[in-house]
Amino acid sequence: KKLAKNKGKKKEKPTWGEPKQNNKDKTNSKKASSAISSLPKPEFVNTTPKGNKKDLSSTPMADAYHPAAVEAAWQDWWEASGFYSCDPKEAEGKSPEEKFVMVIPPPNVTGSLHLGHALTAAVEDTLTRWHRMKGHATLYVPGTDHAGIATQSVVEKMIMKESNQTRHDLGREKFIEKVWEWKAEYGNRITTQLRRLGSSVDWSRERFTMDHMCSKAVIEAFNRFHEDGLLYRAERLGNWSCALKSAISDIEVDYIDLDGRTYLEVKTHKGNPNDAKGRYEFGVLTSFAYPVEDSSEQ
């Protein structure tokens, strides 16, 4: 019975030079420690004015690590002090080996950062800080991507819900204004997360892929590629979204293998009146062309 009773129990190692503790003492010490841990912790209040250096001289030392208390105020002071900026005049006098410039892969403005972004940002920030500590002219540029189709879809749904209009009802200019309004309201989530991560990016150079400077660069690059013969018009199979009324990339398409002419339902359409079940014809090639305005081309 004794063997069965004590089976699986771990024997405690004796501590030399200390009196043996009985079960009652153990119980009392456990109760005392649990009572201490259950005491309400004082909530940290950041009293440092934004942009000022954090002063901890009047703050009592915490009994454990509290992220909110430790991390508060530092990022604002680092930004205000210009620690992450790069002086162009100073960079001019340095050799190419003493310059380090990196653009953050812009996250999609429609979402929020996840663990993969955090890992990438940590590696990039480590490289940036290493070059900065070596005295190199260092620049780490932040930005967000307009996410193309994803943003368009989100904003279109918002407009339809608010005013029962499509982007075609609004027109191009008004729709772009709505995209910018949406970006201003919801797009700051990512930049807030990057600040919380402590990434040493130069926020004075922040870019959004739809802003004027980036749009101008895209047009310039497009023209250069066209002049060099890298961009040209030709007959190719493309992807057309009936819902978005727009061409979309291969990555946005789910492929289905069909054996010849096949009729399938399309959820975003009301139904084909020429088919008893409202299905549409797939598995065939249809040729069509639009006339180019002020031209005889198609």
C-alpha positions as CSV (number, residue, x, y, z in Angstrom):
1,K,0.0,0.0,0.0
2,K,2.8,2.4,0.9
3,L,4.5,1.7,-2.4
4,A,1.3,2.3,-4.4
5,K,0.6,5.4,-2.4
6,N,3.9,7.0,-3.0
7,K,4.3,5.8,-6.6
8,G,4.9,8.7,-9.1
9,K,5.7,11.2,-6.3
10,K,9.0,13.1,-6.7
11,K,11.2,13.1,-3.7
12,E,12.4,16.6,-2.7
13,K,16.2,17.0,-2.4
14,P,17.3,17.9,1.1
15,T,18.7,21.4,1.6
16,W,21.8,21.2,3.9
17,G,22.1,23.7,6.7
18,E,18.4,24.7,6.7
19,P,15.7,23.5,9.0
20,K,13.3,21.0,7.5
21,Q,10.0,22.6,6.5
22,N,6.8,20.8,7.5
23,N,3.7,20.6,5.4
24,K,1.9,23.4,7.4
25,D,4.8,25.8,6.7
26,K,4.7,25.0,3.0
27,T,0.9,25.6,2.9
28,N,1.3,28.9,4.7
29,S,4.1,30.1,2.4
30,K,2.1,29.2,-0.7
31,K,-0.9,31.1,0.6
32,A,1.2,34.1,1.3
33,S,2.8,34.1,-2.1
34,S,-0.6,33.7,-3.9
35,A,-2.0,36.5,-1.8
36,I,0.9,38.8,-2.8
37,S,0.5,37.9,-6.5
38,S,-3.3,38.5,-6.4
39,L,-2.8,42.1,-5.2
40,P,-4.0,44.6,-7.8
41,K,-1.0,46.1,-9.7
42,P,-1.1,49.9,-10.0
43,E,-2.0,50.9,-13.6
44,F,0.9,52.7,-15.4
45,V,0.1,56.3,-16.5
46,N,2.5,57.9,-19.0
47,T,3.1,61.5,-17.7
48,T,5.9,62.3,-20.2
49,P,4.9,65.0,-22.6
50,K,4.9,63.8,-26.2
51,G,8.4,64.2,-27.8
52,N,10.2,64.7,-24.5
53,K,12.8,62.4,-23.0
54,K,11.3,60.0,-20.5
55,D,12.1,60.8,-16.9
56,L,12.0,57.8,-14.5
57,S,13.6,59.5,-11.4
58,S,10.2,59.9,-9.6
59,T,8.9,56.5,-10.7
60,P,9.4,53.6,-8.2
61,M,11.1,50.5,-9.4
62,A,8.6,47.9,-10.6
63,D,8.8,44.4,-9.1
64,A,8.6,42.8,-12.6
65,Y,8.9,43.7,-16.3
66,H,5.8,45.7,-17.5
67,P,6.0,46.4,-21.2
68,A,3.6,49.4,-21.2
69,A,5.7,51.1,-18.5
70,V,9.0,50.4,-20.1
71,E,8.2,51.1,-23.7
72,A,6.0,54.3,-23.2
73,A,7.3,57.7,-24.5
74,W,10.6,56.5,-26.0
75,Q,9.4,56.2,-29.6
76,D,8.0,59.8,-29.6
77,W,11.3,61.1,-28.2
78,W,13.4,59.2,-30.7
79,E,11.3,60.6,-33.6
80,A,11.4,64.1,-32.3
81,S,15.1,64.0,-31.8
82,G,15.7,62.9,-35.4
83,F,17.8,59.9,-34.5
84,Y,16.4,57.9,-37.5
85,S,16.9,60.6,-40.2
86,C,19.7,60.9,-42.7
87,D,21.4,64.2,-43.6
88,P,21.8,64.3,-47.5
89,K,24.7,66.7,-47.3
90,E,26.6,64.4,-44.9
91,A,25.8,61.4,-47.1
92,E,27.3,63.1,-50.1
93,G,30.8,63.0,-48.7
94,K,30.7,59.2,-48.0
95,S,31.7,56.4,-50.3
96,P,29.1,53.9,-51.6
97,E,30.4,51.3,-49.1
98,E,29.5,53.8,-46.3
99,K,25.9,54.2,-47.5
100,F,23.0,52.0,-46.5
101,V,19.4,52.7,-47.9
102,M,16.5,50.3,-47.6
103,V,12.8,50.6,-48.3
104,I,10.5,48.6,-46.2
105,P,8.4,46.1,-48.2
106,P,5.2,48.1,-48.0
107,P,2.4,46.1,-46.2
108,N,-1.1,46.2,-47.7
109,V,-3.0,49.1,-46.2
110,T,-6.2,47.0,-46.0
111,G,-4.8,44.7,-43.3
112,S,-2.6,44.8,-40.2
113,L,0.8,43.4,-39.4
114,H,1.2,39.8,-38.4
115,L,4.1,37.7,-37.0
116,G,5.7,37.4,-40.4
117,H,5.9,41.2,-40.7
118,A,7.3,41.4,-37.2
119,L,10.1,39.0,-38.1
120,T,11.0,40.8,-41.3
121,A,10.9,44.2,-39.5
122,A,13.2,42.9,-36.8
123,V,15.8,41.6,-39.3
124,E,15.7,44.8,-41.4
125,D,15.9,47.0,-38.3
126,T,18.9,45.1,-37.0
127,L,20.7,45.6,-40.3
128,T,19.8,49.3,-40.3
129,R,20.9,49.9,-36.7
130,W,24.2,48.0,-37.3
131,H,25.1,50.3,-40.3
132,R,24.0,53.3,-38.3
133,M,26.3,52.3,-35.4
134,K,29.2,51.9,-37.8
135,G,28.8,55.6,-38.8
136,H,27.3,54.9,-42.2
137,A,24.8,57.2,-43.9
138,T,21.7,55.1,-43.1
139,L,18.2,55.5,-44.3
140,Y,15.3,53.1,-43.6
141,V,12.2,54.3,-45.5
142,P,8.6,53.3,-44.3
143,G,5.5,53.1,-46.4
144,T,2.3,51.2,-47.2
145,D,0.8,49.7,-50.3
146,H,-2.6,50.7,-51.7
147,A,-3.3,47.0,-52.3
148,G,-5.1,47.6,-55.6
149,I,-8.0,45.3,-56.0
150,A,-8.3,44.6,-52.2
151,T,-8.7,48.3,-51.4
152,Q,-11.0,48.9,-54.3
153,S,-13.3,46.1,-53.2
154,V,-13.4,47.3,-49.6
155,V,-14.1,51.0,-50.5
156,E,-16.7,49.9,-53.1
157,K,-18.6,47.9,-50.5
158,M,-18.4,50.9,-48.1
159,I,-19.8,53.3,-50.7
160,M,-22.6,50.9,-51.6
161,K,-23.5,50.5,-48.0
162,E,-23.4,54.3,-47.2
163,S,-25.0,55.8,-50.4
164,N,-26.1,52.8,-52.5
165,Q,-23.7,53.9,-55.3
166,T,-21.0,52.1,-57.4
167,R,-17.6,53.5,-58.3
168,H,-19.0,54.2,-61.8
169,D,-21.8,56.4,-60.3
170,L,-19.1,58.4,-58.5
171,G,-16.6,58.7,-61.3
172,R,-12.9,58.2,-61.2
173,E,-11.9,61.4,-59.3
174,K,-14.5,61.1,-56.6
175,F,-13.8,57.4,-56.1
176,I,-10.1,58.2,-55.6
177,E,-11.0,60.8,-53.0
178,K,-13.0,58.1,-51.2
179,V,-10.0,55.8,-51.3
180,W,-7.8,58.5,-49.7
181,E,-10.5,59.2,-47.0
182,W,-10.6,55.5,-46.2
183,K,-6.8,55.3,-46.1
184,A,-6.7,58.3,-43.7
185,E,-9.2,56.7,-41.4
186,Y,-8.1,53.0,-41.4
187,G,-4.5,53.0,-42.8
188,N,-2.8,54.3,-39.7
189,R,-3.1,50.9,-38.0
190,I,0.1,49.6,-39.7
191,T,2.2,52.7,-38.9
192,T,1.1,52.5,-35.3
193,Q,2.2,48.9,-35.2
194,L,5.6,49.7,-36.7
195,R,6.1,52.3,-34.0
196,R,5.2,49.8,-31.3
197,L,7.8,47.5,-32.8
198,G,10.4,50.3,-32.4
199,S,11.5,50.1,-36.1
200,S,14.1,52.8,-36.7
201,V,12.5,54.2,-39.9
202,D,12.6,57.8,-41.0
203,W,8.9,58.8,-40.6
204,S,9.5,62.1,-42.4
205,R,9.9,60.2,-45.6
206,E,6.9,57.9,-45.2
207,R,5.2,57.0,-48.5
208,F,1.9,55.6,-49.7
209,T,2.0,54.0,-53.2
210,M,-0.9,56.2,-54.4
211,D,0.6,59.5,-53.4
212,H,1.8,62.0,-56.1
213,M,5.5,61.2,-56.0
214,C,5.0,57.4,-56.3
215,S,2.4,57.8,-59.1
216,K,4.7,60.1,-61.0
217,A,7.5,57.5,-60.6
218,V,5.2,54.7,-61.9
219,I,4.3,56.7,-65.0
220,E,8.0,57.5,-65.7
221,A,9.0,53.9,-65.3
222,F,6.1,52.7,-67.5
223,N,7.2,55.2,-70.3
224,R,10.8,54.1,-70.1
225,F,9.9,50.4,-70.3
226,H,7.7,51.1,-73.3
227,E,10.4,53.1,-75.0
228,D,12.9,50.3,-74.4
229,G,10.5,47.7,-75.9
230,L,9.9,46.0,-72.6
231,L,6.2,46.9,-72.5
232,Y,4.2,46.4,-75.6
233,R,0.8,45.6,-76.9
234,A,0.1,42.0,-78.1
235,E,-2.6,39.3,-78.1
236,R,-2.5,37.4,-74.9
237,L,-4.9,35.6,-72.7
238,G,-5.8,37.8,-69.7
239,N,-8.0,37.6,-66.6
240,W,-11.2,39.6,-66.5
241,S,-13.3,40.0,-63.3
242,C,-17.0,40.3,-64.1
243,A,-17.6,41.6,-60.5
244,L,-14.8,44.2,-60.5
245,K,-15.2,45.0,-64.2
246,S,-11.4,45.1,-64.3
247,A,-8.4,43.0,-65.5
248,I,-6.8,41.1,-62.6
249,S,-3.4,39.4,-62.2
250,D,-2.8,35.6,-62.2
251,I,-2.4,35.5,-58.5
252,E,-6.0,36.6,-58.0
253,V,-7.4,33.7,-60.1
254,D,-8.5,30.2,-59.0
255,Y,-7.9,27.7,-61.9
256,I,-10.3,24.9,-62.8
257,D,-9.6,22.3,-65.5
258,L,-12.5,21.9,-67.9
259,D,-13.0,19.3,-70.6
260,G,-14.4,21.4,-73.4
261,R,-17.7,23.4,-73.2
262,T,-19.0,23.5,-69.7
263,Y,-21.9,25.4,-68.0
264,L,-21.2,26.8,-64.5
265,E,-23.0,29.1,-62.1
266,V,-21.4,32.5,-61.4
267,K,-22.3,33.7,-57.9
268,T,-21.8,37.4,-58.6
269,H,-24.3,37.4,-61.5
270,K,-28.1,37.0,-61.4
271,G,-28.0,34.2,-63.9
272,N,-27.9,33.5,-67.7
273,P,-31.5,34.0,-69.1
274,N,-30.5,31.6,-72.0
275,D,-29.9,28.7,-69.7
276,A,-32.6,27.0,-67.7
277,K,-30.4,26.9,-64.5
278,G,-29.0,30.3,-65.1
279,R,-25.5,29.0,-65.8
280,Y,-22.8,30.5,-68.0
281,E,-20.8,29.0,-70.7
282,F,-17.1,28.2,-70.0
283,G,-14.3,26.2,-71.7
284,V,-14.6,28.1,-75.0
285,L,-12.5,31.0,-76.5
286,T,-14.4,34.2,-77.3
287,S,-12.7,36.9,-79.4
288,F,-13.7,40.5,-79.0
289,A,-12.1,43.9,-79.3
290,Y,-12.7,47.5,-78.2
291,P,-12.1,50.4,-80.5
292,V,-9.4,52.8,-79.3
293,E,-10.7,56.3,-79.0
294,D,-9.6,58.7,-81.8
295,S,-7.9,55.9,-83.6
296,S,-8.7,53.1,-86.1
297,E,-7.0,50.6,-83.9
298,Q,-8.8,47.9,-81.9
